[in-house]
Every structure is written in C-alpha cells, then in structure tokens.
Amino acid sequence: MCRSIKTLRPPMTPEVGEEDIRAAALQYVRKVSGFRAPAAHNQAVFDEAVDAVADATARLLDGLVVKSGPAHA
C-alpha cells in the first residue's frame, strides 16, 4: 500500500524539510486508515489527520536532543 516511513531525525536525515514531514504524515494516515485516497465524504477528516500528524512530527523533531553520533537503524 505504501513505502516505509523513513527516519527523519538527525543525523539519520541531516536535512529535513516540510515536504519530508508531510510525506511521512501522509504515509502514516494512509496506513492507519487503510485508504490510499479517501472517498470525498472522508477527505476533510483525512486531510485534518495528515495536518495533525505533520504538526506533531515537526514538534517532535524540533524538541529532540541528539547527543550521540550516528545511530544504526
């Protein structure tokens, strides 16, 4: 249904943009909802969920403190 969500925190991904965060949020909502593209009557709640996940992800990444060197995933 969708590709894997990649790790966005530094140093795993040194340059993370809004587009990266939004793509991860979209993948998450698609996976959880089971819909790649929602029906018209679900579009608003789907979009709200993507926005909420993207906002939470941005706050998480902004708040993380990474003290060690590169991690191995």
C-alpha positions, 0 to 999 in steps of 0.5 A: 500500500505504501513505502516505509516511513523513513527516519527523519531525525538527525543525523539519520536525515541531516536535512529535513524539510516540510515536504519530508514531514508531510510525506511521512504524515501522509504515509502514516494516515494512509496506513492507519486508515487503510485508504490510499485516497479517501472517498470525498465524504472522508477527505476533510477528516483525512486531510485534518489527520495528515495536518495533525500528524505533520504538526506533531512530527515537526514538534517532535523533531524540533524538541529532540536532543541528539547527543550521540553520533550516528545511530544504526537503524 
